[in-house]
Amino acid sequence: MAAIALAQETVWLDKPSYDKAECLHYERLAKGNQQSICPILPAGGSLANEVAKAREYIKQSLQCMDGIAAHAKNSGQEITSRVATLEKENLDLRNIVEELKNIIDKLDARVKAVEEKTLSYVLEPAVCPVKPEASSKTSADKDDDDDDLDLFGSDSEGEDAEAAKIREERLAAYAAKKSTKPVLIAKSNIIFDVKPWSDETDMDAMNNEVRKIESDGLLWGASKFVPLAFGIHKLQISCVVEDDKVSVDWLTEKIQEIESYVQSVDIAAFNKV
């Protein structure tokens, strides 16, 4: 602002030069010498011409100073405008930074709330359900069954023939019931991948040869031809075997013995039934 105020002031910067010229002019008049001493003032001419030239020079200098002052004024206005623009941009940036700060504070608060909630869930002690006590009714039923299945009867010496007959009938009924109870047979469902030697192998014949393998506890299921590569297919066949009667290793070896058709055998799936 001080530079703008100084630029608006009208200052005669060349005043010392004019003072020197005026001093030399009067010295020349006093000595009666017509030769110009000051290089600024040309030789010859009357005093009126010299004064007119000085005035013209002063006028031009003042006009130049007016131009400088106008230029300084315009520059000051431009600087003021730019300063105002920068202040506005600075204010806008401050507002944006303040909004971002508020958003970050809200997000921080939400994250802390979620962390505290998660931590409370993790630290919450697990409640183990109480094992229900056996009902008295079940115990009473078991006691009654035990009484009904009195396999050994009474040891008293006064046991009569009727009690012995009843005991024998109960023993016979218990033995018959136990003999008719079905026995659980362990079975397995197996899927084999049987690979031929080449694409020229007769796959139908290979399927028939595999199915010719028979054994007690072996039942062949569905089969299909699955493409491998380069026109070669593999035989995928399923079967159900009884674990106590048929060994998986034995069945695999029997399939591999069909050397005219079978190159290798793999177990694709093995599940208990």
Residue pairs with C-beta under 8 A, 6 or more apart in sequence:
3 72
3 76
4 72
4 73
4 76
4 79
4 80
7 68
7 69
7 71
7 72
7 73
7 75
7 76
8 69
8 72
8 73
8 76
9 69
10 62
10 65
10 66
10 69
11 65
12 61
12 62
12 65
13 61
13 65
14 61
17 40
18 54
18 58
20 38
21 38
21 40
21 41
21 54
22 54
24 37
24 38
24 41
25 38
25 41
25 47
25 50
27 37
28 34
28 35
28 36
28 37
29 47
34 43
34 44
35 43
36 42
36 43
36 44
41 50
41 53
41 54
42 53
148 170
149 170
149 174
150 167
150 170
151 167
151 170
151 171
151 174
153 159
153 163
153 164
153 167
154 163
185 242
185 244
186 242
186 243
186 244
186 272
187 240
187 241
187 242
187 243
187 272
187 273
188 240
188 241
188 243
188 248
188 270
188 271
188 272
188 273
189 238
189 239
189 240
189 269
189 270
189 271
189 272
189 273
190 238
190 239
190 240
190 241
190 248
190 251
190 267
190 269
190 270
190 271
191 236
191 237
191 238
191 267
191 268
191 269
191 270
192 210
192 235
192 236
192 237
192 238
192 239
192 252
192 255
192 265
192 266
192 267
192 268
193 226
193 234
193 235
193 236
193 265
193 266
193 267
193 268
194 206
194 210
194 234
194 235
194 236
194 237
194 255
194 262
194 264
194 265
195 228
195 232
195 234
195 235
195 262
195 263
195 264
195 265
195 266
196 203
196 206
196 232
196 233
196 234
196 235
196 261
196 262
196 263
197 261
197 263
198 232
199 230
199 231
199 232
199 233
201 261
202 261
203 225
203 233
203 235
205 261
206 235
206 258
206 261
206 262
207 223
207 235
207 237
209 258
209 261
210 220
210 235
210 237
210 255
210 258
210 262
211 220
211 237
213 251
213 254
213 255
215 245
215 246
215 251
216 242
216 245
216 246
217 241
217 242
217 244
217 245
217 246
218 239
218 240
218 241
218 242
218 245
218 246
218 251
219 239
219 240
219 241
220 237
220 238
220 239
221 237
221 238
221 239
221 240
222 237
222 238
223 235
223 236
223 237
223 238
224 235
224 236
225 233
225 234
225 235
225 236
226 233
226 234
226 236
227 233
228 234
236 268
239 251
240 273
241 248
241 251
248 267
248 270
252 265
252 267
255 262
255 265
256 262
256 264
256 265
